[in-house]
């Protein structure tokens, strides 16, 4: 079985703790995305799985076998590097055939596999070229083709799409997803681009400062962020996180003191366990608000500060008592700067975080 | 006049082949630089009278007598038959010693710089600095101890002695230069090769070395030029059998009839041929080598 198991993986560079106690379990056929801001240890984690970096502590198991002491070449992993790492002095065909030489395949077999993978990734016309003469998208395809040609145990991708322009990135994203779907291998993709993670992953592991903050499906990561960091990191525009004081709870409705206003919001029943008067952080996504014409108990009012049209939608920045609230509305909604508006949070869209920054839920 | 005008006319400039004006201008500058070499080559083909003529002559009937004199001289005693000057042997010595020394320095230097670049030690820069300090002393300071040590261990006057010395002499430069080339290479390519099943030797020889052809060529050319022209060590550490051309050349100055300019110029002309050849053969690599990394890929 092609699986990756990582337990308590730790890496220390001198005094710096780059990766701290990471546990991951990637099933065969599953795509796991390691997502996090730069410097969070995601690439180091990937390199430890690959064997390119030694582990300070913890264990890496591939296909059930401990591989900590095994060299990268013996781990039977294929990796796609951020800058493709094509072999500059070899032609595309030689690049593709390179991983096969280790398996001591006969040349006819190598040629056959090369032409097959080249057809799959539309590289047949450039097989004789050197990597220096390829377009960016072609380089990326060669890198992917070289990874899949060998039928390895599992795949590792390090920021696979970061060098491509927007349009190419979209096509490549689909293409990679399609290829991975057909292979049923454990795959780990490192990315700092949440859109990439949300679209390609079966599960996302959000990392910060060498630790895993949450591992969940793209849907759950978005709808049930475990803590403030995940809540703020996932989603564009970012979730509104407002300091608030819980003043009461009754029948699924919490009453909060937010920016000098009292607002009743539908929240998770676990909120009733919090003491009245507790400081919390309210997390509401910009798309979870509806603009309402009249004030009510469950509305929050603010003044329009800045209007950013985004095409299909419009992003409105509002100010109230020095807090910035971002709301995304349909492009047909017209507001003017300085206008006072009332907005209501849709049911089940508000998250409450306690003083430790963890989401309160049951 | 039109040449001058075209020099300063602002039309038709940039990204086009230079006009005749600039070409001529560049040609004149090059000629000024190249003139000493050209003069030496011309002198090599002159008779003694032409070589010493005042004012100097630019047009003369070329003769090969100087080149013959490089290799053969007329015996002072006996029937006046031609005797070999041994210069052929000295040329062989120069070529052999320089290529062996540079080759050795390149091998050791490339391996060392790979280590410095990819597996840095604690205080890596200190070691690199220490390596370089060996070249900071003027050779004249170290020549006496080296001379004595070579005498003691019996390396004095042998090929192996000079070759080792030249290898050591070129090593700091090779290490520093090759290290900068290795630093420019993406380690990802090496990691990728490792993951694709390459051994460490495979990574070095199949991935790094092919990418560094230009760098190796550039380093080799500089080292060859440096070694080829080296005089001081060769003077003290070679014997009559292993003498190199610069030393032999010095001995021809101050014959009984004053400096034989024609002969000297002929030796120099011949002496230039191998360096010219090496540089010419490697010039494409050389250009890429010295500009390596100055333009971002």
Interface residues (C-beta under 8 A of the other chain):
Chain A: X47 X50 X51 X52 X71 X72 X73 X75 X77 X78 X79 X81 X82 X83 X84 X85 X86 X87 X88 X89 X98 X99 X101 X102 X103 X146 X150
Chain B: X186 X188 X189 X191 X192 X193 X194 X195 X196 X197 X198 X199 X207 X210 X211
